[in-house]
Amino acid sequence: MLDQHQVQKKFLKIVLVLSFFVAILIGGVNYVVDPYGIYKTNIFQNKPEQDKNIRLAKVVKVEELKPVSISLGTSRTEYGYDPNHEYFSKPSYNLAVSAASLYENRLYLEHAIKQGNLKEVILVADWRMFNDPKMRKLDDFENSFNVENIYKQLFSVDLFRSSLNTIIKQKVKSSYLENGQRDWYFNQENIDKQGGHLKVMNKDEESYYKKSDFKYNSNIYQDTKESSFDDFRKILELCYQNNIKLDIVFGPSHIRQWEAYDYYQDIETWYKWKKDVVLFVAKIADEQEKTPYRIMDFSVYHELTAETVPTNPKEKMKYHWEASHYKKELGDILLDRLLDVSEYKDFGVELNSQNINKHIQNLREDRIKFINIDYYRKEVFL
């Protein structure tokens, strides 16, 4: 008859053996299913769970692709900029991620440069990436660039849960394309479920800038209080030092987005931010004894950004999902303008330190022409 010590020892052995086999099972399933697309097993083609760890997935893809050109920015860039467009030298990759701060974009740029082929970058400058509540969305974001951590995740229970969901949801498409862009048709389902473009716009506009932690605060991250312009400086210097062609653009969100900003913040601070960006680019160029990088403003008052919002929930907008995010079709027009092949010759304004004040005054005047501010506020906020 076994004494208590022997029983405990035998039980411990059983637990250890079972734990070993469970770990092997979890690791094996995670590797084979590969829900985030980081192990490249490619047995399960659809990755409906990939968006849960897209920051890591894009790091891995850049290492594999070694792109010549990339897009940087936030979810607006993810939706609107097609790496297959003629503007981009190939191979090209959309390296933007949803809600990315300028700090995160800087680390992605550094990672892309390390691959050895990078020659061209488009940075879609977004007010929120310069004034983000969080400097990094994941506390261990920097570990995404450490290959060893990819394999440590094999035994993650969260990854295992995503693996099971991936198996179950194989008929559900991934929300991302292989080129890093969000599937530009994927969002339509969400728009339809929520009652159409107008209803989604009203809902989003009412809350988008309402939180106090998004208030303009001299371009600092709200959690660390560090300057986002330190990261902006590094981005500019990296591009100069590595002979990278850089285009900086302010994206063509719907003009209703800027009205929401004005209601909760003050549109003059948005104008000031644009000026800050333009003057800073000129300053760094002067320090580097280089020509300033091209800056194009597409967040202007124009027929394309003032697209009619249908009251019929079944009617589809051509260029926008809602006030903040725009479609590939509008992104294509923007890229055509950068190539100077667009029929919309009046869409977008090239900015520099000499014309920025005049441009801001033009924005003030065009705003009155394109939107009835009082009527809009009654519709959305009152």
C-alpha positions in Angstrom: 0.0 0.0 0.0 1.4 3.4 -1.0 2.0 5.9 1.7 0.8 9.6 1.4 4.2 10.8 0.1 4.2 8.2 -2.7 0.6 9.1 -3.6 1.5 12.8 -3.8 4.6 12.0 -5.9 2.6 9.8 -8.3 -0.1 12.4 -8.6 2.5 15.1 -9.4 3.9 13.0 -12.1 0.5 12.5 -13.7 -0.2 16.2 -13.5 3.2 17.0 -15.1 2.7 14.5 -17.9 -0.8 15.7 -18.6 0.4 19.3 -18.5 3.1 18.4 -21.0 0.6 16.8 -23.4 -1.8 19.7 -23.0 1.0 22.2 -23.8 2.0 20.2 -26.9 -1.6 20.0 -28.0 -2.1 23.7 -27.6 1.2 24.6 -29.3 0.5 22.1 -32.1 -3.0 23.4 -32.8 -1.8 27.0 -32.7 1.0 26.3 -35.1 -1.1 24.4 -37.6 -4.1 26.8 -37.5 -2.0 29.9 -37.3 -4.9 32.3 -36.6 -2.9 35.5 -36.9 -0.9 34.4 -40.0 2.5 34.6 -38.2 3.8 31.0 -38.7 3.0 30.7 -42.4 1.6 27.2 -42.3 -1.2 28.3 -44.7 -3.4 25.3 -44.0 -6.3 27.5 -42.9 -6.5 30.2 -45.5 -9.1 32.5 -43.9 -8.0 34.4 -40.8 -11.1 35.9 -39.2 -9.2 36.4 -35.9 -6.2 38.1 -37.4 -7.3 41.6 -36.4 -6.8 40.6 -32.8 -3.1 40.7 -33.2 -2.6 42.6 -36.4 0.3 44.6 -35.0 2.4 41.4 -34.7 1.1 40.0 -38.0 2.2 43.0 -39.9 5.7 42.9 -38.4 6.0 39.3 -39.6 4.7 40.1 -43.1 7.2 42.9 -43.5 10.1 40.6 -42.7 8.7 38.1 -45.3 7.9 40.7 -48.1 10.8 43.2 -47.6 8.8 45.9 -49.2 10.2 48.7 -51.4 7.3 51.0 -50.5 5.0 51.2 -47.5 2.0 53.2 -46.2 2.0 54.4 -42.6 -0.9 55.8 -40.6 -4.1 54.7 -38.8 -7.2 52.8 -39.8 -7.9 55.5 -42.4 -4.8 54.4 -44.1 -5.7 50.8 -43.7 -9.0 51.3 -45.5 -8.0 53.9 -48.1 -4.6 53.1 -49.6 -4.2 50.2 -52.0 -0.5 48.9 -52.2 -1.4 47.7 -55.8 -1.9 51.2 -57.0 0.6 52.5 -59.6 1.8 55.1 -57.1 3.6 52.4 -55.1 6.9 50.7 -56.2 6.6 47.0 -55.8 6.6 45.1 -53.6 4.5 47.4 -51.5 2.7 46.9 -48.2 0.1 48.8 -46.1 1.9 49.0 -42.8 -0.7 51.2 -41.1 -2.6 49.8 -38.1 -5.8 50.9 -36.4 -5.4 53.7 -33.8 -1.6 53.7 -34.2 0.3 56.5 -32.5 3.2 58.3 -34.2 5.5 56.3 -31.9 4.2 53.0 -33.2 4.5 54.2 -36.8 8.1 55.2 -36.1 8.9 51.7 -34.9 7.2 50.2 -38.0 9.3 52.4 -40.2 12.5 51.4 -38.4 11.5 47.7 -38.9 10.8 48.2 -42.6 14.2 49.9 -43.1 16.0 47.0 -41.5 14.7 44.7 -44.2 17.0 46.5 -46.6 14.8 47.4 -49.5 12.7 50.4 -48.4 12.8 53.4 -50.8 9.4 55.0 -50.6 7.0 55.9 -47.7 3.6 57.7 -47.6 2.7 58.9 -44.1 -1.0 59.8 -43.7 -0.8 62.3 -40.9 -3.7 62.1 -38.5 -4.4 64.5 -35.7 -5.0 61.7 -33.2 -1.8 59.9 -33.9 0.0 63.1 -32.7 -2.2 63.6 -29.6 -3.0 60.0 -28.7 -4.2 59.0 -25.2 -1.7 56.1 -25.4 1.8 56.2 -26.7 1.5 52.4 -27.4 -1.7 50.4 -27.6 0.0 47.3 -26.3 2.2 47.5 -23.2 4.7 45.1 -24.7 4.4 46.5 -28.2 8.2 46.6 -28.6 8.2 42.8 -28.2 6.3 42.5 -31.4 9.7 43.0 -33.2 11.4 40.2 -31.4 11.1 37.0 -33.3 11.5 34.8 -30.2 8.3 36.2 -28.8 6.4 34.8 -31.8 7.2 31.3 -30.8 6.5 31.9 -27.1 3.0 32.7 -28.1 2.5 29.2 -29.4 1.5 28.1 -25.9 -0.9 31.0 -25.3 -4.4 30.1 -24.3 -5.7 33.3 -26.0 -4.0 32.2 -29.2 -5.6 28.7 -28.8 -9.0 30.3 -28.4 -8.4 32.2 -31.6 -7.3 29.0 -33.3 -10.6 27.3 -32.3 -12.6 30.3 -33.6 -10.6 30.3 -36.8 -11.5 26.6 -37.4 -15.2 27.3 -36.6 -15.4 30.4 -38.7 -13.6 29.3 -41.9 -16.4 30.6 -44.0 -15.8 34.1 -42.6 -13.2 36.1 -44.5 -10.3 37.9 -42.8 -10.8 41.6 -42.6 -7.3 42.1 -44.0 -5.9 41.5 -47.5 -2.5 39.9 -48.0 -1.1 43.4 -48.9 -1.9 44.7 -45.4 -5.0 46.7 -46.5 -8.3 46.2 -44.8 -10.7 44.5 -47.1 -12.4 47.5 -48.6 -15.7 45.7 -48.9 -15.6 44.3 -45.3 -17.0 47.4 -43.6 -20.2 47.6 -45.7 -21.7 44.8 -43.6 -21.2 46.8 -40.5 -22.7 49.9 -42.1 -25.8 48.0 -43.2 -26.2 46.4 -39.8 -26.2 49.8 -38.1 -28.8 51.4 -40.3 -26.8 53.0 -43.1 -24.2 55.7 -43.6 -26.1 58.7 -42.1 -27.0 56.8 -38.9 -23.5 55.6 -38.4 -22.1 59.1 -39.1 -24.4 60.8 -36.6 -23.5 58.2 -33.9 -19.8 58.4 -34.5 -19.6 62.2 -34.8 -21.5 62.6 -31.5 -18.8 60.7 -29.6 -15.6 60.9 -31.7 -14.0 63.9 -30.0 -16.1 64.0 -26.9 -13.7 62.4 -24.6 -11.5 64.9 -22.8 -8.3 62.8 -23.3 -8.4 63.6 -27.0 -8.1 67.4 -26.5 -5.3 69.2 -28.3 -2.3 69.4 -26.0 0.7 70.6 -27.9 1.3 67.2 -29.6 2.0 65.0 -26.7 0.9 61.5 -25.8 -1.5 61.8 -23.0 -0.2 58.9 -20.9 3.5 59.4 -21.0 3.5 63.2 -21.7 6.3 62.6 -24.2 6.3 64.7 -27.4 5.0 63.0 -30.5 7.1 65.5 -32.5 10.2 63.7 -31.1 9.0 60.6 -33.1 8.1 62.8 -36.0 11.6 64.1 -36.0 13.0 60.6 -36.0 10.8 59.6 -38.9 12.0 62.5 -41.0 15.6 62.0 -40.1 15.4 58.3 -40.9 14.0 59.0 -44.3 16.7 61.5 -45.1 19.5 59.3 -43.7 18.3 56.3 -45.7 17.5 58.2 -49.0 13.8 57.4 -48.7 11.3 59.3 -50.7 8.6 60.5 -48.2 5.2 62.0 -49.0 3.2 63.4 -46.1 -0.6 63.8 -46.6 -3.5 65.0 -44.6 -6.3 62.5 -45.6 -9.7 63.2 -47.1 -12.1 62.4 -44.3 -15.6 63.8 -44.8 -16.0 67.5 -43.9 -18.5 66.4 -41.2 -15.5 65.0 -39.3 -14.0 68.5 -38.9 -17.3 69.9 -37.8 -17.5 67.3 -35.0 -13.9 68.3 -34.1 -15.0 72.0 -33.9 -18.0 71.2 -31.8 -16.0 69.4 -29.1 -12.6 71.0 -29.5 -12.1 74.0 -31.7 -11.3 73.9 -35.4 -8.6 76.5 -35.0 -6.5 74.0 -33.0 -6.8 71.6 -36.0 -5.5 74.4 -38.2 -2.7 75.1 -35.8 -1.7 71.4 -35.8 -1.4 71.4 -39.6 0.8 74.5 -39.4 2.9 72.9 -36.7 3.5 69.9 -39.0 4.4 72.0 -42.0 6.8 74.3 -40.2 8.4 71.3 -38.4 9.1 69.5 -41.7 10.7 72.7 -43.0 12.8 73.0 -39.8 14.1 69.4 -40.1 14.9 69.9 -43.8 16.9 73.0 -43.0 18.8 71.1 -40.3 19.6 68.3 -42.7 20.4 70.7 -45.5 17.8 69.0 -47.7 14.7 69.9 -49.6 11.6 69.6 -47.4 9.5 66.5 -48.1 6.3 67.0 -50.0 3.2 67.7 -47.9 -0.3 67.6 -49.5 -3.5 68.5 -47.8 -6.5 66.5 -48.9 -8.5 67.3 -45.7 -10.0 70.3 -47.6 -13.4 71.5 -48.5 -14.1 70.0 -51.9 -16.9 68.1 -53.7 -15.1 64.8 -52.9 -14.9 65.4 -49.2 -18.4 67.0 -49.1 -20.0 63.9 -50.6 -23.8 63.8 -50.1 -24.8 61.6 -47.2 -27.8 59.5 -48.2 -30.9 59.5 -46.0 -31.9 56.1 -47.5 -30.1 53.5 -45.3 -29.8 51.2 -48.4 -28.1 53.7 -50.5 -24.3 53.4 -50.6 -21.8 56.2 -50.5 -19.1 56.2 -53.2 -16.2 57.6 -51.3 -16.8 57.3 -47.5 -17.8 54.8 -45.0 -18.6 57.4 -42.4 -17.2 60.8 -41.6 -13.8 59.5 -40.5 -13.0 56.6 -42.8 -12.9 56.8 -46.6 -12.9 54.2 -49.2 -10.3 52.8 -51.6 -12.0 54.8 -54.4 -11.1 58.1 -52.8 -7.7 56.8 -51.8 -7.0 56.0 -55.4 -7.9 59.6 -56.5 -5.5 60.9 -53.8 -2.7 58.7 -55.1 -3.5 59.7 -58.7 -3.1 63.3 -57.6 0.3 62.5 -56.1 1.2 61.1 -59.5 -0.4 64.1 -61.2 -2.6 61.9 -63.4 -6.0 62.7 -61.7 -8.8 64.5 -63.4 -9.4 66.3 -60.1 -6.7 68.8 -60.6 -8.2 71.1 -57.8 -8.2 68.3 -55.2 -5.5 68.7 -52.7 -3.1 71.6 -51.9 0.7 71.3 -51.7 1.8 73.0 -48.5 5.0 74.7 -47.4 6.1 77.3 -44.9 5.4 80.1 -47.3 1.7 79.3 -48.1 0.5 77.6 -44.9 -1.1 80.8 -43.5 -2.9 81.6 -46.7 -4.1 78.0 -46.9 -5.6 78.1 -43.5 -7.4 81.2 -44.3 -8.8 79.5 -47.4 -10.0 76.6 -45.3 -11.9 79.1 -43.1 -13.6 80.7 -46.1 -14.3 77.4 -47.8 -15.9 75.9 -44.7 -18.7 78.5 -44.9 -19.3 77.7 -48.5 -19.5 73.9 -48.1 -21.5 73.4 -44.9 -24.3 75.0 -43.1 -22.9 74.9 -39.6 -26.0 75.7 -37.7 -28.1 73.2 -39.6 -25.5 70.5 -39.2 -25.3 71.0 -35.4 -29.0 70.8 -35.0 -29.0 67.5 -37.0 -26.2 65.9 -35.0 -25.7 67.4 -31.6 -28.9 69.2 -30.5 
